[in-house]
Amino acid sequence: MDEEIRRFIEEDLGSGDVTTNSTVPEDHLSLAEIFAKEDGILAGQPFAKKAFHVLDEGIRYEEIKEDGAPVKRGDLVARIQGRTRAILSGERVALNLLQRLSGIATVTKKFVDATGNTGVKILDTRKTSPGLRVMEKYAVRMGGGHNHRLNLSEMALIKENHIAVAGSLKEAVKRVRTASNVFIEVEVKNMNELRDAIEEGVDRIMLDNWAVEDIAQAVSFVQKRIPIEVSGNMTLERTQRISPMGIDFISVGAITHSFKSLDLSLLIKGGDT
């Protein structure tokens, strides 16, 4: 992700940090600290560190809290030492990444906790920010979640529109198998399609927006022959309710598209000329 972070810095700098370059001597050195302003799960330290190193490789970035660790309001997260200009010019990009990824890790952990001791795995989706998918999926892992496919080439996920074009679920599966030997997951919308998917021996079944009683019927019918993933407008309450039903995965788009960034702040603690 080095080049992406370099582009983020270039985007923010424009032709130069006029405020910092006007007020801070070039050789001025500072100690700065990043601390949490609310409780959550930390994620993004390597990316924040890189943001400062793009500006000055001599910056010393000390991780006080590791990614995946819980933080409380007031906790010291990182300590930065080096040229003040690089610290202040890199601050916004570093914090943007840390806050965003920590927000994803925090909400992911809430969904993981909502599954209790059922063994159900929380999956992310491809509903990520363009250009940030690798980072955001990393944050999901830091929150205890698991990654679904990173991109369209990793596996086949046959959905309603694919089935409509192919003419049937079975024909869609046949076409994928003719073209590739990838893992195949099929989204089914009723019990008839569920039976077809089982007959075709697909690798995973997705129940999207199924009612709770219908999920129970599907689980009873499948009898653990094929792993079941449930998705669709997932909330913490719904996750708690369906996790003990015998399913294997719950995919949650909200953890990467509707999260709240974790509030973090950077303050200069000391400096010299």
Secondary structure, DSSP 8 states (H G I E B T S, - for coil): -HHHHHHHHHHHHTT--HHHHHHS-TT-EEEEEEEESS-EE---HHHHHHHHHHH-TT-EEEESS-TT-EE-TT-EEEEEEEEHHHHHHHHHHHHHHHHHHHHHHHHHHHHHHHTTTS--EEE--S---TT-HHHHHHHHHHTT-B---SSTTS-EEE-HHHHHHHSSHHHHHHHHHHH----EEEEESSHHHHHHHHHHT-SEEEEES--HHHHHHHHHHHTTSS-EEEESS--HHHHHHHGGGS--EEE-THHHHS-----EEEEEEEEE-
